[in-house]
Amino acid sequence: MKPVDRALVERLLEDETISFREVSRRAGCSDWSVRAIARDLAGGDRRIKRDASGDDGEPIGLVGWLIFFGLVAIFGGVIWFAARRAPLDGGPM
């Protein structure tokens, strides 16, 4: 296992347009190493300013909540439908 070129990672992190994944690919190290170095550079702050997954640490917006409640409603509807169709005594329908 080769050591991480920290100076190269730090130079690549200065360009905020590339993702951690791209930095790790160019530096030849893991995403976790890049994130650890970025956290060290940020002074130990747990919220890192960018993420390869697109999660920027912002709260969930209206669209996110609507999607969440839509999925909960669908899941609840499926359970309700299955409960209505199933016989309570285990006999034939």
Summary of the structure (lengths in Angstrom):
residues: 93
radius of gyration: 23.2
end to end distance: 63.0
largest distance: 71.2
contacts: 180
relative contact order: 0.10
helix: 56%
strand: 0%
